[in-house]
Structures are given as C-alpha cells and as structure tokens.
Amino acid sequence: MTLKECTREELLFVIKQISWFDKSAVERALCDVEYERIKKKLSSAENWGKIADNCRTRYVELLKKNEGKKLIDFPVDDIKEMEQCLAQAKKADKQYDKLMKEVDAYGKR
C-alpha cells in the first residue's frame, strides 16, 4: 500500500504513528509544506506585479503618444484604454498586496 492509496483518515493515523516515533520528522515535513505554500504565493505575487507593471507601461506609452496635446484632444479610444490600464493595474496591485500580507503573516509565526 502507498500513501496515495490512503484515505484522509488513514493518512492522519499514519502521521500520528510517525510522530510518536520521530516528532521532528513531522515538524520538518510541515516546514516543507509551509515553504511550498509561501513559494506559490510569492510566485503568484510576482505575476501580479508584472501585470501591474505592464499596465502602467502601456499607460505611459499612450501618454507619450499624445504628448503635447491637451487632454481634450486625446483620442477617446486612448482615454478609454488608459482608464482600463489604470483599473487593471490597481486590481493587480490589490492582489499583490494581499498575497504579500499573507506571506508576511507566515514570517511572523
């Protein structure tokens, strides 16, 4: 029998049995699980940061394209795209902040 074939209840029993003989092995495994969780959150946060950066870069490109014009003379499509870029960047920033707070909470344990 392998661990993959065990039910949740059986896995808990196995962990309990192992912890009786070698508690440090269980603690090391839990640290590894926590490390992998943090790694996933950091990777996701990095992706959200890149999205926000790309949106802001596009916003600046649109501004440069219309440099020297009055805001009222900007093409409507450019203004709409600029608004969308800022909204997407704000959403991405919120996700980034949320994930980084979760990662920071792991460090304070």
Secondary structure, 3 states (H helix, E strand, C coil): CCHHHCCHHHHHHHHHHHHHHCHHHHHHHHHHHHHHHHHHHHHHHHHHHHHHHHHHHHHHHHHHHCCCCCHHHCCHHHHHHHHHHHHHHHHHHHHHHHHHHHHHHHHCC
